[in-house]
């Protein structure tokens, strides 16, 4: 009979292996299987279809045991997952498993094979650019050293003779820190502005890990390469447009920085990028509901819309209104069978009204239960299942954008993805996103302004964890040509 202490060690070992397995990407698995060629027959390797089967095979073949993780540690080192190698060292140290009773080494020549694997690790992203230039406008104002723009109509009187206001637009999505405008070089990544929010590798104890789901069936399957399609739709409103409900839609200066950061983030997350500029409401809807070309198959759908907005919707470049509900209907289960059972994610940067989000100094913070029901093993799903709409502002409130550095929401979203996508689920990251936005504050015409993003529609039926090609690094991949195209387009319409 096993002792209680042995059982505890076995349990912590099982939890640890499950957690590490969840962090392996599709590309990681491909490299790990390649390294196995020196240790296992080809027939055994071919049967490994996912990361959990890989771990099970290693255990069955006694390449790893609870007292010996040498093979796994060396494998992680060879494929460049030094973060997982460090976690093994920390686990062995904390659980006091002792020294391995035998050593199983990965063949030395696999280091050469690893180099060839790494050459295949650069992600690819295709950009489909649809330019539609618009004339310039003079809707500008300045507040101190900071320049802002509004996603709707301006709330301050603008007079050409007012020297104080000559460089500003009151943006509903802007950045609060002291702004020293800096032009991003092609391919350069914005540094994280909130290092204090980056997770520590060893911040989670085993007791916390045990609360996480260990059943892979609770997660959406994201195994294809590329994993999905990501539409990025940016409306610049380079000339003032009057909307169908008589709102004045002004220029959206600074949006190019949001487009660049979204391209970097979702290319790294292994999405095919489809980039669109200045689209009217009907064209946006057509882009959303268009099925993939050339029999492409995807595991996930993402649409990022950067525009002016109203409560529960956005404006097209023509001033026409497009509701979130219309976007949902366009690709629900009965409309887009290719997306049935797959996550459909929307990230919306747009004002949701004219009111400012108020600042409060002290407030209660009750917990919120974001529960949802799954299909319970049935063979069908509700047609509106598997959606998530993350919107930059609360209903009725404005969304801030800095005219040099982009919007509060999109810049914070991309930072959160880069810092947490390797280990956290989507809903966890959207919570961290709200925490980042809570820390942003500035003053506009003597009023303290804040912002809070919301999840407007949430019908996901599983947990969603992205599978990036590798941990994010500043020079992780090359997108110089694509980013140059983005900058050239915005320069051509003089939106700077």
Secondary structure by P-SEA (a helix, b strand, c coil): cccaaaaaaaaaaaaaaaaaaaaccaaaaaaaaaaacccccaaaaaacccaaaaaaaaaaacccccccaaaaaaaaaaacaaaaaaaaaaaaaaaccccccbbbbcccaaaaaaaaaaaacbbbbbbbbbbbbbbbbcbbbbcccccccccccccbbbbcccccccccccccccccccccbbbbcccccccccccccccccccccaaaaaaccccccccccccccccbbbbbbbbcccccccccccccccccccaaaaaaaaaaaaaaaccbbbbbccccaaaaaaaaaccccccccccbbbbbbbbbbccccccccccbbbbaaaaaaacccccccccccbbbbbbbbccccccccccccbbbbbbbbbcccccccccccccccbbbbbbcccccbbbbbbcccccaaaaaaaaaaaaccccccaaaaaaaaaaaaaabbbbcccbbbbbbbbcccccccbbbbbbcccccccccccaaaaaaaaaaaaaaaccc
